[in-house]
Amino acid sequence: MMKKKIVVGALAFTLLAGTGTGVYAYNHNQKVLAAEAAELEQLRVETIENAEKAVDSLYNSAKTMLADDLETKIQNAEKAVDKIDANDLKTQLKQEISEVKQIANIQQEVYSTLENGVLVKNVTKDQLEEIAQKLIVIKSKNEAIFTHLTEYLTEADNQLSAIDKALAKVKEAEKSLSRNTYNSALTLVDEVKNEVRKDELKKQLDTVNEKIVAIEEEAKRKKEEEAKIAAEKAEAEKAAAAEQSKQQNSVASSSSQAPSSQVTNSNKSNTQSSTSSNKATSQTNQSNSGSKSVSSNSSSTNKSSSTQQKPASKPSGSTGNSSSGGNDWDKIGEQLENHDWSKTGSGEIDKDGNTWETWE
């Protein structure tokens, strides 16, 4: 009986011991599994975090610009995203990477228009307009980057417009060959930032300037020649005027001297005529009256000049009738009245050239 009890007790102990060992093993396995699961979850989380960080690294911290060394970072991000098991998240992150690539391509086109802030030589207006249309896509994805690239493209467009304006003005200067137009063109060319384009335009202006200088020198020569001709003409006109004035003065002087000579000659002629007439009259009176007093009084009273003056009264010392000839003073007065006073007789000549008869 005792043996049976011992056997039963030993069996019970064995069973209990086996049961305890099984429970321990189960619990251990569960812990292992839980640890493994936790480790896997941690790895999954880290994988996601790494992928998200890799995608975020494609921008600057504020996501207003794309990151530097972007190509390398895109490759790293794509590898990190591929490790993610969650399909939804992986799809989302891959879409973000795709958008970055699209922005990067457009940004590269924008940046290709300028080099160190200077417009690249071969950029055209059509090219800038095409890039501007692409920028619209970025606006809905990243407003900050859109604004930055728009400003950059605007600078490129402004520089291209400056070149176009300068080129148009240079062509105008080539056509007009005007100094003012040339100066305006030169000012616009100096504003061009692209040195290659600026040098090309300045070479064109150098040719224009040579032509303008030739025109200016020719105009200056003609102006000097015209001024010389005008001066010579003025001098000739002055000399001609002086000669004409001299001739006029000479003619006037000759004219003023001629009448004086004629008057003198006339007075001499009148004097001779008057003398002859008075002598004839004296002889006539002597013949008619036989009295010396008549001739004397008649001679003293008669006084004539080139202006035909005649006595105004009877000669003094006479009585009115002639004692010898019977002719009274009325007859003598009648004779004097009918006398031609333009012809003067002999007598004295006064300072005015008039000859006066002397009555005795």
Secondary structure by P-SEA (a helix, b strand, c coil): caaaaaaaaaaaaaaaaaaaaaaaaaaaaaaaaaaaaaaaaaaaaaaaaaaaaaaaacccccccccccaaaaaaaaaaaaaaacccaaaaaaaaaaaaaaaaaaaaaaaaaaacccccccccccaaaaaaaaaaacccccccaaaaaaaaaaaaaaaaaaaaaaaaaaaaaaaaaaccaaaaaaaaaaaaacccaaaaaaaaaaaaaaaaaaaaaaaaaaaaaaaaaaaaaaaaaaaaaaaaaaaaaaaaaaaaaaaaaaaaaaaaaaaaaaaaaaaaaaaaaaaaaacccaaaaaaaaaacccccccccccccccccccccccccccaaaaaaaaaacccccccccccccccbbbbbcc
